[in-house]
Structures are given as structure tokens and as C-alpha cells.
Amino acid sequence: MPGRSTLVFGGTGSIGRAVCRALDATGYGVIIADLPDAIARQEDLPRNWRTVACDVTDRASVEAALEKVCNEVDAVVYASGVNYTGPVATTDWSAYERLQRVNLQGAFHVGAAAERILAPGAYVFLSSVAGLSGEAGGSVYCSTKFGLIGFVESFAAEIAERGARANSVCPGNVDSPLLASLAADVAARERVSTEEILHRFAAESAFNRLITVDEVAAVVSFLISPQSSGVSGQAIIVDGP
Ligand SMILES: NC(=O)c1ccc[n+]([C@@H]2O[C@H](COP(=O)([O-])OP(=O)(O)OC[C@H]3O[C@@H](n4cnc5c(N)ncnc54)[C@H](O)[C@@H]3O)[C@@H](O)[C@H]2O)c1
């Protein structure tokens, strides 16, 4: 509801930032929760956006961030995330730990603390089409994004009795630095150019193009808004058919 604020975890990232812009344009207040370094790098934040430092892998940090904004937040977006690609046989275990902690455990930290401290009316968690089907090299990332959808379905069932909602948004390949970095890793592994991999990523969509951050943000904004009051526990794909 305009007049109240949405807390956007990962709000300095590409999709998070687009979500903040979309919410701001609709009249919602915006509070970004992100790593201190990521916040410090933002030199051009609109004056009416606020920030709170937070590491989602640290439960105490999440709780402290929520305590600081507890009287003003009525919606939460979880756009924190990290990526990694590689075959199961040569899994980089430090990357494995990092992805599980940021992409999945952090969502648990946020959901648990927000229910005790904020009890917001709506949550949106950024999963991925990689949370709906696996692919070679994607086991670690996919396992976190599949897990996130399971978390959201269960969480939504728990909070429905107080009238609150939770949904996942599953973008396809989004034109973003995260995707460019993933493409570079795949290109190095396959000894082809990054451009070739980005072209392949675009061709994976029936639209034959990458999705834009604004297309993802529009769906997130809808799921926060009262227009989606009858939608909960869903995993909404933002991609071609
Ligand atoms: N870009 C894509 O193609 C794409 C596609 C599908 C899903 N997604 C998902 O959407 C989400 C956002 O992606 P993006 O492209 O904006 O990525 P991004 O790298 O631009 O943003 C990720 C954000 O997460 C934050 N973050 C990382 N570790 C954190 C931690 N420990 N605590 C708090 N914040 C932390 C970063 O600071 C950053 O702001 C991710 O979950 C990603 O997996 C992205």
C-alpha cells in the first residue's frame, strides 16, 4: 500500500535496483538492505530511498536490520543472490557453501526474522527458471533455486492464516552483469567466446532475447501490490513460453 515501505534485500543489485525503481514509481517507500560494501558503492541513490546494512548469511545481522525498520515496512523482496557454474564432479565447495548460504539460508533468516519482527503483508523471493528445471553445470545454483521455491510454498501456507502472502518470481536469462559473468565462466569452460554464450542464453527463450530487469521488476511490484491479493504460494515465470 503506498505510504508504507518495501524492504528490498539485494536492492543495490541489477534486479533489486529495478524493483526499487518500480516500487518508487508506484508510490511505495523503498529501503534497501544489502552488504555494507555494496551500499557504500552507491553514489546515485535517490534521496528518498533509505538503506540498511545487512549480511543475509548472518542471522543476527538480519535481525538487527529488521529491528531498525520495524515500524515502517509492510512488504519484503528478497533479491539477494549469487551464482556459480560447474560440473558436479569438480564442485568448488566454497562456492557451494556460499550459494546455499546466500540464496537459500538467507531467505530462511529473512522469513523467520520478518515474521517475528515485521509481520509484513507480502513477500517476493527471487528464484529463477533454474529453480524449475536443471541443466548441465547448474546443479549448485539450481539446487538453491529449487529449494527456494519449496521454502516459499511452505512459508506461504504458514502465513496465509494471518492474511499475508509469499510468492517466488522465476526470471529466465536477464540482461545483467550477473548473467554476463556466468556467460564468461561457461565460455571459459567450453573455450568459446562470451558473446557466443550470451547469444545461446538469449536463444533459450522463445522470445529469442534476454529478459530485461524492468520486466522482472514489474512482476515483483505487482506481487507486492494489493492487485495480487489473491495470489500466494506461486512461482511466477518471467520468460517466454
Ligand atoms: N540476472 C539473471 O539473469 C537472473 C535470472 C534469474 C534469477 N536471478 C536471481 O535474481 C536475484 C538478483 O539477481 P541480479 O542479477 O540482480 O544479481 P546481482 O549480483 O546484481 O545482485 C545480487 C545482490 O545480492 C547481494 N548480496 C550478495 N550476497 C549477499 C549477502 N551475503 N547479504 C546481503 N546481500 C547480498 C549483492 O550485494 C547484490 O546487491 C538473484 O537471486 C539471482 O539469482 C537472476
The ligand as an ORCA input file, in Angstrom:
! r2SCAN-3c Opt
* xyz 0 1
  N      20.449    -11.927    -13.626
  C      19.801    -13.005    -14.044
  O      19.907    -13.429    -15.215
  C      18.892    -13.738    -13.086
  C      17.998    -14.682    -13.623
  C      17.174    -15.386    -12.755
  C      17.239    -15.155    -11.387
  N      18.113    -14.235    -10.901
  C      18.164    -14.038     -9.446
  O      17.718    -12.736     -9.135
  C      18.424    -12.258     -7.973
  C      19.087    -10.929     -8.290
  O      19.975    -11.119     -9.384
  P      20.814     -9.897    -10.013
  O      21.031    -10.195    -11.437
  O      20.215     -8.604     -9.596
  O      22.207    -10.120     -9.259
  P      23.212     -9.012     -8.653
  O      24.513     -9.721     -8.465
  O      23.194     -7.778     -9.473
  O      22.554     -8.672     -7.243
  C      22.661     -9.574     -6.148
  C      22.570     -8.772     -4.878
  O      22.729     -9.677     -3.772
  C      23.540     -9.015     -2.812
  N      24.161     -9.985     -1.915
  C      25.066    -10.939     -2.223
  N      25.463    -11.567     -1.096
  C      24.776    -11.004     -0.064
  C      24.752    -11.209      1.342
  N      25.522    -12.135      1.938
  N      23.935    -10.428      2.085
  C      23.164     -9.467      1.510
  N      23.127     -9.227      0.192
  C      23.942     -9.991     -0.580
  C      24.572     -8.254     -3.644
  O      25.223     -7.252     -2.889
  C      23.684     -7.708     -4.749
  O      23.106     -6.475     -4.387
  C      19.411    -13.374     -7.588
  O      18.833    -14.193     -6.613
  C      19.566    -14.151     -8.881
  O      19.925    -15.487     -8.631
  C      18.936    -13.510    -11.724
*
